Amino acid sequence: MNHDYKAANTLKWMAWTATIVGMLLLVLNVSDLRAENFPLMVSIGCLIAGMNIFLLSAVFRLMSMKTQKL
């Protein structure tokens, strides 16, 4: 198992963690929709970050596949 694949798996777990934390914070704070609601803004940020980390995980996997073919 190469380092790119390990990095992709680590990023995948980090993405799941950020997404779950974001969902939990969103469920707990969705009733107070205003810009001053800091936990709600953090939850939206965690959800966006989780999706970006998933994208990076896919890039690492594709890089790993490309280096294995060479």
C-alpha positions in Angstrom: 0.0 0.0 0.0 1.6 3.3 -1.0 1.5 6.6 0.8 -1.0 8.2 -1.6 -3.6 5.5 -0.8 -3.0 6.0 2.9 -3.4 9.7 2.5 -6.6 9.2 0.6 -8.0 7.0 3.4 -7.0 9.5 6.1 -8.7 12.3 4.1 -11.8 10.2 3.7 -12.1 9.7 7.5 -11.4 13.4 8.1 -14.2 14.3 5.6 -16.7 12.0 7.3 -15.8 13.5 10.7 -16.2 17.1 9.4 -19.5 16.2 7.6 -21.0 14.4 10.7 -20.0 17.3 13.0 -21.5 19.7 10.6 -24.8 17.8 10.4 -25.0 17.5 14.1 -24.4 21.2 14.6 -26.9 22.0 11.9 -29.6 19.9 13.4 -29.1 21.5 16.8 -29.0 25.1 15.6 -31.2 25.2 12.5 -34.2 26.8 14.4 -32.4 30.1 14.8 -31.6 31.3 11.3 -29.7 34.5 11.5 -26.2 35.6 10.7 -25.2 36.1 14.3 -25.8 32.4 15.1 -22.1 31.2 15.3 -22.8 27.5 15.7 -25.0 27.5 12.6 -22.3 29.2 10.5 -19.7 26.7 11.8 -22.0 23.8 10.8 -22.3 25.2 7.3 -18.6 25.6 7.1 -18.0 22.0 8.3 -20.4 20.7 5.7 -18.6 22.6 2.9 -15.2 21.6 4.3 -16.2 18.0 4.4 -17.2 18.0 0.7 -13.9 19.7 -0.2 -12.0 17.1 1.7 -13.9 14.3 -0.1 -12.8 15.9 -3.3 -9.1 15.9 -2.2 -9.5 12.3 -1.2 -10.7 11.4 -4.7 -7.7 13.3 -6.2 -5.3 11.4 -4.1 -6.9 8.1 -5.2 -6.6 9.1 -8.8 -3.0 10.1 -8.4 -2.3 6.8 -6.7 -3.9 4.9 -9.6 -1.9 6.9 -12.2 1.4 6.2 -10.5 0.6 2.4 -10.2 0.0 2.3 -14.0 3.4 3.8 -14.8 
